[in-house]
Amino acid sequence: MDLAKNLAGTGLELRMLGTLVVSQHGSAVDLPASRKVRALLAYLALTPCATPRSRLCELLLDNASDSRGELRWYLSKLRGIVGARRVRSNEDSVRLELANSFVDALEIQRAARKGFDTLAPERARALLGLFGGDFLDGLEIDRCPGFAGWRLAQQRRFRAWQVALLHRLVESAPEAEFLELVEKWLELAPYDVHAHEHLLRALARRGRIREGKEHLAVSLRLFSAEGLDCAPLESAWRAATAEIAAPRPSRMDRIEQAYDYYLQGRALLPA
């Protein structure tokens, strides 16, 4: 399911979860070589209200001799990417008009505000499919600490949301998808005890005891190296193996238990 398919060919499509990609009317737009133009586009797309020009200069042009003049040049390049009508500016501020557009990061942001636990599995899976990498992957800019700090904060935030979506899907995933989802979860959050618990239980349930032991050993070394408590991992593995080792009632036991329940129910009925 492609969340952008209804807008493909009719408007602006902006992908920021991975390498920055822009499309207009279904065709890819060649982006300028300037990293600052691309950074400006991403910042304005993710900022819901008008941004003061002074803030944009501080973010991207703090060391420029004529920051206002350079900002005007960047805005002219931005108009060439998204269309002049979308760049709403005056002497004090700038805003990006995103009507009739699709922005992958905004789709994730809106879903997060409503709560991922309310999502149907199909919707959660579609949102997870929007992630092609880290937010603005590869868009580093030298001597722009303001932008670097903002981008890093967004990367942490979107990675946490990606993990939350994986957690949501794991809860209802069919067996065929379960391990793949948990392994992706661990790739993003290697110190998340809950993800390790899910994986250890899944391996034990499938009889892959050797793999479970190997994963536990590697994870214990990983946690120890970081000074983290290893006890929850060991407890999770003991619980997983105890679960599969517990004797299951025979068919006759189940029949006798059902008959006992039947008799207990009859005893509660009025005479």
RAVEN-V326124 format. One record per residue. RES is the residue in three letters. SS is DSSP state (alpha for helix, beta for strand, coil for the rest). OMEGA is omega as a letter, one per 30 degrees, with the letter a starting at -180 (none if undefined). D_LAST is the distance of its C-alpha to the last C-alpha in whole Angstrom. Layout:
# RAVEN-V326124
RES,SS,OMEGA,D_LAST / RES,SS,OMEGA,D_LAST
This chain:
# RAVEN-V326124
MET,coil,l,59 / ASP,coil,a,62 / LEU,coil,a,61 / ALA,coil,a,65 / LYS,coil,a,65 / ASN,coil,a,65 / LEU,coil,a,68 / ALA,coil,l,70 / GLY,coil,a,73 / THR,coil,a,73 / GLY,coil,a,73 / LEU,beta,l,74 / GLU,beta,a,72 / LEU,beta,l,72 / ARG,beta,a,71 / MET,coil,a,71 / LEU,beta,a,68 / GLY,coil,l,71 / THR,coil,a,74 / LEU,coil,l,75 / VAL,beta,l,75 / VAL,beta,l,76 / SER,beta,l,76 / GLN,beta,l,77 / HIS,coil,l,76 / GLY,coil,a,75 / SER,beta,l,78 / ALA,beta,l,78 / VAL,coil,l,81 / ASP,coil,a,84 / LEU,coil,l,83 / PRO,coil,a,86 / ALA,coil,a,87 / SER,coil,l,87 / ARG,alpha,a,84 / LYS,alpha,l,84 / VAL,alpha,l,84 / ARG,alpha,l,81 / ALA,alpha,l,79 / LEU,alpha,l,80 / LEU,alpha,a,78 / ALA,alpha,a,75 / TYR,alpha,a,75 / LEU,alpha,a,75 / ALA,alpha,a,73 / LEU,alpha,a,70 / THR,coil,a,71 / PRO,coil,a,70 / CYS,coil,a,72 / ALA,coil,a,76 / THR,beta,l,78 / PRO,beta,l,81 / ARG,alpha,l,84 / SER,alpha,l,84 / ARG,alpha,l,81 / LEU,alpha,l,82 / CYS,alpha,l,85 / GLU,alpha,a,84 / LEU,alpha,a,82 / LEU,alpha,a,84 / LEU,coil,a,88 / ASP,coil,a,88 / ASN,coil,a,91 / ALA,coil,l,93 / SER,coil,l,96 / ASP,coil,a,95 / SER,alpha,l,91 / ARG,alpha,l,91 / GLY,alpha,l,93 / GLU,alpha,l,91 / LEU,alpha,l,88 / ARG,alpha,l,90 / TRP,alpha,l,91 / TYR,alpha,l,87 / LEU,alpha,l,86 / SER,alpha,l,88 / LYS,alpha,a,87 / LEU,alpha,l,83 / ARG,alpha,l,84 / GLY,alpha,a,85 / ILE,alpha,a,82 / VAL,alpha,a,80 / GLY,coil,a,82 / ALA,alpha,a,84 / ARG,alpha,a,81 / ARG,alpha,a,79 / VAL,beta,a,81 / ARG,beta,a,80 / SER,beta,l,83 / ASN,coil,a,85 / GLU,coil,a,88 / ASP,coil,a,85 / SER,beta,a,82 / VAL,beta,l,80 / ARG,beta,l,77 / LEU,beta,l,76 / GLU,coil,a,74 / LEU,coil,l,72 / ALA,coil,a,70 / ASN,coil,a,70 / SER,beta,l,70 / PHE,beta,l,68 / VAL,beta,a,68 / ASP,alpha,a,66 / ALA,alpha,l,65 / LEU,alpha,l,64 / GLU,alpha,l,61 / ILE,alpha,a,60 / GLN,alpha,l,61 / ARG,alpha,l,59 / ALA,alpha,l,56 / ALA,alpha,l,56 / ARG,alpha,l,56 / LYS,alpha,a,53 / GLY,coil,a,51 / PHE,alpha,a,51 / ASP,alpha,l,47 / THR,alpha,a,47 / LEU,coil,l,49 / ALA,coil,a,48 / PRO,alpha,a,49 / GLU,alpha,l,51 / ARG,alpha,l,53 / ALA,alpha,l,53 / ARG,alpha,l,54 / ALA,alpha,l,57 / LEU,alpha,l,58 / LEU,alpha,l,58 / GLY,coil,l,61 / LEU,coil,a,63 / PHE,coil,l,64 / GLY,coil,a,67 / GLY,coil,l,68 / ASP,coil,l,69 / PHE,beta,a,70 / LEU,coil,a,73 / ASP,coil,l,74 / GLY,coil,a,77 / LEU,coil,l,79 / GLU,coil,l,80 / ILE,coil,a,83 / ASP,coil,l,86 / ARG,coil,l,87 / CYS,coil,a,84 / PRO,alpha,l,82 / GLY,alpha,l,80 / PHE,alpha,l,79 / ALA,alpha,l,78 / GLY,alpha,l,76 / TRP,alpha,a,74 / ARG,alpha,l,73 / LEU,alpha,l,72 / ALA,alpha,l,69 / GLN,alpha,l,68 / GLN,alpha,l,68 / ARG,alpha,a,66 / ARG,alpha,a,64 / PHE,alpha,l,63 / ARG,alpha,l,63 / ALA,alpha,l,60 / TRP,alpha,l,58 / GLN,alpha,l,59 / VAL,alpha,l,57 / ALA,alpha,l,54 / LEU,alpha,l,54 / LEU,alpha,l,54 / HIS,alpha,l,51 / ARG,alpha,a,49 / LEU,alpha,a,50 / VAL,alpha,a,49 / GLU,coil,a,45 / SER,coil,a,45 / ALA,coil,l,48 / PRO,coil,a,47 / GLU,alpha,a,48 / ALA,alpha,a,51 / GLU,alpha,a,52 / PHE,alpha,a,51 / LEU,alpha,l,54 / GLU,alpha,l,56 / LEU,alpha,a,55 / VAL,alpha,l,54 / GLU,alpha,l,58 / LYS,alpha,l,59 / TRP,alpha,l,57 / LEU,alpha,l,59 / GLU,alpha,a,62 / LEU,alpha,a,62 / ALA,coil,a,60 / PRO,coil,a,61 / TYR,coil,l,60 / ASP,coil,a,57 / VAL,alpha,a,54 / HIS,alpha,l,51 / ALA,alpha,l,53 / HIS,alpha,l,54 / GLU,alpha,l,50 / HIS,alpha,a,50 / LEU,alpha,a,52 / LEU,alpha,l,52 / ARG,alpha,a,48 / ALA,alpha,l,49 / LEU,alpha,l,52 / ALA,alpha,a,49 / ARG,alpha,l,47 / ARG,coil,a,49 / GLY,coil,a,51 / ARG,coil,a,54 / ILE,alpha,a,54 / ARG,alpha,l,58 / GLU,alpha,l,58 / GLY,alpha,l,56 / LYS,alpha,l,58 / GLU,alpha,l,61 / HIS,alpha,l,59 / LEU,alpha,a,58 / ALA,alpha,l,62 / VAL,alpha,a,63 / SER,alpha,l,61 / LEU,alpha,l,61 / ARG,alpha,l,65 / LEU,alpha,a,65 / PHE,alpha,a,63 / SER,alpha,a,65 / ALA,alpha,a,68 / GLU,coil,a,67 / GLY,coil,a,66 / LEU,coil,a,62 / ASP,coil,a,59 / CYS,coil,a,58 / ALA,alpha,l,55 / PRO,alpha,l,53 / LEU,alpha,l,54 / GLU,alpha,l,54 / SER,alpha,a,50 / ALA,alpha,a,49 / TRP,alpha,l,51 / ARG,alpha,l,49 / ALA,alpha,a,46 / ALA,alpha,a,47 / THR,alpha,l,48 / ALA,alpha,a,45 / GLU,alpha,a,42 / ILE,alpha,a,44 / ALA,alpha,a,44 / ALA,coil,a,40 / PRO,coil,l,39 / ARG,coil,a,36 / PRO,coil,l,33 / SER,coil,l,34 / ARG,alpha,l,32 / MET,alpha,l,30 / ASP,alpha,a,29 / ARG,alpha,l,28 / ILE,alpha,l,26 / GLU,alpha,l,24 / GLN,alpha,l,24 / ALA,alpha,l,22 / TYR,alpha,l,20 / ASP,alpha,l,19 / TYR,alpha,l,18 / TYR,alpha,l,16 / LEU,alpha,l,14 / GLN,alpha,l,14 / GLY,alpha,l,12 / ARG,alpha,a,9 / ALA,alpha,a,9 / LEU,alpha,a,9 / LEU,coil,l,6 / PRO,coil,a,4 / ALA,coil,none,0
